[in-house]
Amino acid sequence: MINLDINQIMSCIPQRYPFLMVDRVIDLDPGKRVVAEKNVSINEHFFQGHFPADPIMPGVLIVEAMAQASMFLFYVPDQTEQKLDFYLAIVKDIRFLRSVLPGDQLQILVEAVRVTKDNAVVKVLATVKDGKVSEGELVFVRRK
C-alpha cells in the first residue's frame, strides 16, 4: 500500500491553493486504484459565496477533487520528479446524491476502467461518513 502526504502530492500535480483539492492519498495501486481524502473546512474560500447562510461544497469542486485524485493512477513508485499533467477530457454520468458540508472528510475512490500511458477512463465515487456523495465516470488525456 502506498500513501502520499500533501508535500508528495504537491510535487506531482500542478494545482495549488485555493484549487488543490486532495489532502492525502491513503491507498494507491498505480494503474488500478486510488483512495484519497479532502478535509472540508469552513475556512474554504468557496463557502463565502456558496452559500453563506447554508454552506455546501460546490459540485464542480467535488468533480475537481475526483479528477485530481484520479491523476495518481499514473503515479510510478520510486520515480523522482514526477509530473502528473493530465487534462480532464470528459465528465460522464456524474450524479450528486447529497451535500458536502464544512467539517466533512470527503473520501474519493478511483477505479481504473482503462489506463494507457496517455489516457484513462475511470469510475469515481465520493463519500463522507454518512454515505455516498457523488459517482460517475471521468476520462483523461495526457497534457502535450
C-alpha positions as CSV (number, residue, x, y, z in Angstrom):
1,M,0.0,0.0,0.0
2,I,1.3,3.4,-1.0
3,N,0.4,6.6,1.0
4,L,1.2,10.1,-0.1
5,D,1.2,13.2,2.1
6,I,0.5,16.8,1.0
7,N,4.1,17.5,0.1
8,Q,4.4,14.4,-2.1
9,I,1.0,15.3,-3.7
10,M,2.2,18.9,-4.5
11,S,5.4,17.6,-6.0
12,C,3.3,15.6,-8.5
13,I,0.3,17.7,-9.6
14,P,0.3,21.3,-10.6
15,Q,-2.7,22.5,-8.6
16,R,-2.1,24.9,-5.7
17,Y,-4.2,26.6,-3.0
18,P,-7.0,27.5,-3.4
19,F,-7.5,24.9,-6.1
20,L,-5.7,21.9,-4.6
21,M,-8.5,19.5,-3.6
22,V,-6.5,16.5,-2.4
23,D,-5.0,16.4,1.1
24,R,-3.8,12.8,1.3
25,V,-3.6,9.7,-0.8
26,I,-4.3,6.9,1.7
27,D,-4.2,3.9,-0.7
28,L,-2.7,3.7,-4.1
29,D,-2.3,0.8,-6.5
30,P,-0.9,2.6,-9.6
31,G,-2.8,1.9,-12.8
32,K,-5.7,0.3,-10.8
33,R,-7.0,2.1,-7.8
34,V,-6.6,5.3,-5.7
35,V,-8.2,6.3,-2.4
36,A,-7.7,10.0,-1.5
37,E,-9.1,12.4,1.1
38,K,-10.1,16.1,1.2
39,N,-10.7,17.7,4.6
40,V,-13.5,20.2,4.1
41,S,-13.1,23.2,6.4
42,I,-15.4,26.2,7.0
43,N,-12.3,28.3,6.0
44,E,-12.5,27.1,2.4
45,H,-12.8,30.2,0.2
46,F,-15.8,28.9,-1.7
47,F,-18.0,28.9,1.4
48,Q,-18.0,32.7,1.4
49,G,-20.4,32.7,-1.5
50,H,-21.8,29.1,-1.8
51,F,-23.9,29.7,0.3
52,P,-23.1,31.9,3.3
53,A,-26.3,31.0,5.3
54,D,-26.1,27.3,4.3
55,P,-22.6,26.4,3.2
56,I,-22.2,23.4,0.8
57,M,-19.2,22.4,-1.3
58,P,-19.9,23.1,-5.0
59,G,-20.5,20.0,-7.1
60,V,-17.9,21.2,-9.6
61,L,-15.3,21.2,-6.9
62,I,-16.2,17.7,-5.9
63,V,-15.6,16.7,-9.5
64,E,-12.3,18.5,-9.4
65,A,-11.3,16.6,-6.3
66,M,-12.2,13.3,-8.0
67,A,-10.2,14.4,-11.1
68,Q,-7.1,15.4,-9.0
69,A,-7.2,12.0,-7.2
70,S,-7.5,10.2,-10.5
71,M,-4.2,11.6,-11.7
72,F,-2.4,9.4,-9.2
73,L,-3.4,6.3,-11.3
74,F,-0.3,7.4,-13.4
75,Y,2.0,7.6,-10.3
76,V,5.2,5.5,-10.6
77,P,6.6,4.4,-7.2
78,D,10.2,5.3,-6.6
79,Q,10.4,7.6,-9.6
80,T,11.5,11.1,-8.6
81,E,10.4,14.4,-10.1
82,Q,7.0,13.1,-11.3
83,K,4.7,15.5,-13.1
84,L,1.2,14.1,-13.4
85,D,-0.1,16.5,-16.1
86,F,-3.3,15.3,-17.5
87,Y,-6.4,17.1,-18.6
88,L,-9.9,16.1,-17.7
89,A,-11.5,15.5,-21.1
90,I,-14.9,14.0,-20.4
91,V,-17.2,14.1,-17.3
92,K,-19.7,11.3,-17.8
93,D,-22.8,10.4,-15.9
94,I,-21.8,12.2,-12.7
95,R,-24.6,12.1,-10.1
96,F,-24.8,14.2,-6.9
97,L,-26.6,12.4,-4.1
98,R,-26.0,14.5,-1.0
99,S,-24.3,17.7,0.1
100,V,-20.7,18.0,1.4
101,L,-20.7,20.3,4.4
102,P,-18.0,22.1,6.5
103,G,-16.3,19.5,8.8
104,D,-16.9,16.6,6.4
105,Q,-14.0,14.5,5.2
106,L,-14.5,13.7,1.6
107,Q,-13.1,10.3,0.6
108,I,-12.6,9.6,-3.1
109,L,-12.3,6.2,-4.6
110,V,-11.0,5.9,-8.2
111,E,-11.0,2.6,-10.0
112,A,-9.4,2.2,-13.5
113,V,-11.6,1.1,-16.3
114,R,-8.9,1.5,-18.9
115,V,-5.4,3.1,-18.4
116,T,-2.7,3.7,-21.0
117,K,0.4,6.0,-20.8
118,D,-1.6,8.8,-22.5
119,N,-5.2,8.5,-21.3
120,A,-7.5,6.9,-18.8
121,V,-11.2,6.1,-18.2
122,V,-12.0,5.8,-14.5
123,K,-15.0,5.2,-12.3
124,V,-15.2,7.6,-9.4
125,L,-17.0,7.6,-6.1
126,A,-17.0,10.3,-3.4
127,T,-18.3,9.6,0.1
128,V,-18.5,11.2,3.5
129,K,-19.0,9.4,6.8
130,D,-22.8,9.4,6.3
131,G,-22.7,7.9,2.8
132,K,-22.4,8.3,-0.9
133,V,-22.0,11.9,-2.2
134,S,-21.3,11.5,-5.9
135,E,-20.4,8.9,-8.5
136,G,-19.7,8.7,-12.2
137,E,-17.0,8.3,-14.8
138,L,-14.2,10.6,-15.9
139,V,-11.9,10.5,-19.0
140,F,-8.4,12.0,-19.0
141,V,-5.8,12.7,-21.7
142,R,-2.1,13.4,-21.2
143,R,-1.1,17.1,-21.5
144,K,1.0,17.6,-24.6
